[in-house]
Amino acid sequence: MTKPARPQDQPLIVTQLPDLPGQCVDGGGARMAQTVYAGLGSAGQRWYCLDLSSPGHAWQRCADFPGPAPSCAVVVAAGEAIYVFGGCGKSSPAACTAQFDTGYRYLPASDRWEQLRTVLPVGLTGASALALDASTLLFFGGYQREQFDHFHHALESAPQAQRAEITARYMRRPIAQFGWNTDVWSLNLLTMTWCSVGTQPHHGHCKATLLRDGLDFYLLGGEVKPGLRASTIKQGRLGVGGIGNGGGVQWHAPHAVPVNDGFAGCFAGRIGQWPVVAGGTHFPGSWQRYAQGEYFAHEGLRKRWLGNIYVLVERQWCHLDSLPQPRANGISVEVGDGLVLIGGDSDEGRPCLDTLWLRQRLSTR
C-alpha cells in the first residue's frame, strides 16, 4: 500500500491506560498478541502484563525475572517467547555494577522463565534488536563490556573524594576510544549460535530506539559516548533473502536528527502507516563543546527531557504533536494502529507511572 504524501499536523488521540503498579525506568517490554509485557530496570526483577483485550484490564504481576535485575537490557519478542539479553547491574548486593553476559526467555503461555544456553559475544547493554523471524535475531550497538566493568569497579571501589576525578578521566576521551559495538550480530535461537554479519556505519551507539517499518528499520538517536547523543538517524534495509541465505543489512544515507544535540532513550513505532519518534533526553550545548575538543562534553550541563513527537515524511522527521509531558527511558510497543508508551521518566528523572496509547489514522492535506 502506498503511503499518503503528507500526514496532517493535528493532535493525536491519547488514551490513558491503567498505571503501572510501580516505576520502570530503563526497563524493557514487548507485545504478544493483545497483551503487553514490561518490567526490569528500576522495577528490579518484577515483570508485569496488561491484556488489552480484557474488559476492565489492569496490570498483573507475572513470574519474576530469575536472574540479577538488569538495566538497559535488550528485550525482544520472537515466536512464542520474549527474550532478554545482557543489561547491567549488580550480581549481589556487595558486587560492583557490571554487564551481564546472559540471556533468558520468557514463555507467556506458562508464565515461566528459562535461562538460555549461551554467552553473549560482546557487551549488549544499551543495544537494540529486531526479530527477523521466529528463530533469528539481529543486534545493533552496545557498551564495550571490559571498559564498562573496569570503570564501575574503579569508581565504586574508590573513596568518595576520588570519584569525581575517576569519572572525569573516563569521560575526557573522544568517541572512538570508547569502542562501542559496531558489529551487527545475528543469533540463531534454534542452535544458540552467534555470528557477526557485518558492521553498521559511523560510530557504535547505546540506547538508540529501533523502529521497524517492513524491510526498513531505523536506529533513532542514542548515545555515541556517555552524555553525547548521536547526530544522525541510521536507516537500514533487510535483505530479502535473509541473513542466512546470502542476504544482509543494506545501509542507506543517514537522516538528520530533528533536534539539536540529538536524543536518546526515546519512544518509537508506527502510528497508522507512519513511523513516529517521541521524547528522549539530551544535553543542550554538548556537541558544540565536543567540537571544541571538550570531550567531557556534558560536564556541568543540565539534562533536558523532550516532549516533541516527529513523523517521518520523505526522509524528513517533521513535527507532528507533543506528549502530555516530556518523557524518556521507557518502553514503546505497537498495538493495533497505535503506540503504547510504558514507564520511563520525566523532568529531573521523575518516574512516569502512567501508560499512554497514542493513536490516529493520519490522513492527507
Residue, then its C-alpha position, 0 to 999 in steps of 0.5 A: m500500500t502506498k503511503p499518503a504524501r503528507p500526514q496532517d499536523q493535528p493532535l493525536i488521540v491519547t488514551q490513558l491506560p491503567d498505571l503501572p503498579g510501580q516505576c520502570v525506568d530503563g526497563g524493557g517490554a514487548r507485545m504478544a498478541q493483545t497483551v503487553y509485557a514490561g518490567l526490569g530496570s528500576a522495577g528490579q526483577r518484577w515483570y508485569c502484563l496488561d491484556l488489552s483485550s480484557p474488559g476492565h484490564a489492569w496490570q498483573r504481576c507475572a513470574d519474576f525475572p530469575g536472574p540479577a535485575p538488569s538495566c538497559a537490557v535488550v528485550v525482544a519478542a520472537g515466536e512464542a517467547i520474549y527474550v532478554f539479553g545482557g543489561c547491567g547491574k549488580s550480581s549481589p548486593a556487595a558486587c560492583t555494577a557490571q554487564f551481564d553476559t546472559g540471556y533468558r526467555y520468557l514463555p507467556a503461555s506458562d508464565r515461566w522463565e528459562q535461562l538460555r544456553t549461551v554467552l553473549p559475544v560482546g557487551l549488549t547493554g544499551a543495544s537494540a534488536l529486531a526479530l527477523d523471524a521466529s528463530t533469528l535475531l539481529f543486534f545493533g550497538g552496545y557498551q564495550r563490556e571490559q571498559f564498562d566493568h573496569f570503570h564501575h569497579a574503579l569508581e565504586s571501589a574508590p573513596q568518595a573524594q576520588r570519584a569525581e576525578i575517576t569519572a572525569r578521566y573516563m569521560r575526557r576521551p573522544i568517541a572512538q576510544f570508547g569502542w562501542n559495538t559496531d558489529v551487527w550480530s545475528l543469533n540463531l535461537l534454534t542452535m544458540t549460535w552467534c555470528s557477526v554479519g557485518t558492521q553498521p556505519h559511523h560510530g557504535h551507539c547505546k540506547a538508540t530506539l529501533l523502529r521497524d517499518g517492513l524491510d526498513f528499520y531505523l536506529l533513532g538517536g542514542e548515545v555515541k559516548p556517555g552524555l553525547r547523543a548521536s547526530t544522525i538517524k541510521q536507516g537500514r534495509l533487510g535483505v530479502g533473502g535473509i541473513g542466512n541465505g546470502g542476504g544482509v543489512q543494506w545501509h542507506a544515507p543517514h537522516a538528520v536528527p530533528v533536534n539539536d544535540g540529538f536524543a536518546g532513550c526515546f519512544a518509537g513505532r508506527i502510528g497508522q502507516w507512519p513511523v513516529v519518534a517521541g521524547g528522549t533526553h539530551f544535553p543542550g550545548s554538548w556537541q558544540r563543546y565536543a567540537q571544541g575538543e571538550y570531550f567531557a562534553h556534558e560536564g556541568l550541563r543540565k539534562r533536558w527531557l523532550g516532549n516533541i513527537y516527529v513523523l517521518v515524511e520523505r526522509q524528513w522527521c517533521h513535527l507532528d504533536s507533543l506528549p502530555q509531558p516530556r518523557a524518556n527511558g521507557i518502553s514503546v510497543e505497537v498495538g493495533d494502529g497505535l503506540v503504547l508508551i510504558g514507564g520511563d521518566s520525566d523532568e529531573g528523572r521523575p518516574c512516569l507511572d502512567t501508560l499512554w496509547l497514542r493513536q490516529r489514522l493520519s490522513t492527507r492535506 
